[in-house]
């Protein structure tokens, strides 16, 4: 019975607002500053059969761009 009162009828916390993460979350690239790096990474994934290990260099470049801008 206590579980029902705390979590609500279908689970979850009622009346508690979600709090955004402090670390590890990049905002969306609304200005498209890293589009070129993103395209290169995605093209590499397509041509390599989605083997991310082969595209690690492009992944690093894309993430570096996202962190700097």
N, C-alpha and C positions, 0 to 999 in steps of 0.2 A: 504494500500500500504506500509506503514512503517513497518508493521509486516512482510511482505514478504521480505523486505530488511534486517531486523535484523536477522531473524531466518532462512533464506534460503528457497528454494522452498518447502522442505519437513519438515521444522521445525529443531530445534536444532541449536547450535551455530557453525558456520563454522569458521575454523581457530583458535579456542580456544582449547588448550590442556587440558585434564582432569587433575585435581590435586588430588593426593591420600589423603585419610583421615588421620588426625593426631591422632585420638583416636578411640578406639573401633574396630580396625581391627587387627586380628591375622595373622601373615604370615603363609604360608602353612608349615606343619610339614614334610619337606623333609627328615629329619633324622629319622623319625618314632619314636621319643622319647616317644610319648604318645599313641602308638598303643594299648597297653594293656588296658589303661583306656578307650580309645575309644571303644574297643570291648566289654568291660563290660557294658558300657552305652548302646550301640546299642543292645546287647543281652537282657538287661533289658527291653528296649523298645519293642522288639519283643515278649518277654514272657508276658509282661503286657498289650498287646493289644494297644501299643503306648500311654499309659497313662503316660505322663511325670512326673506327680506328684509322682508316685510310684518310679521313678528313679532319683529323685532329688539328692540323695546322690552320685550316680555315675556321674551325671552331674557336681556336684561341684568338685569332684575329677579330672575329665577330664579337666575342665576349670582351676583348680589350676595348674595342670601339664603344660598346655599350657602357662600360665602366667609365670611360673618359668623357663621354658626352652626356 
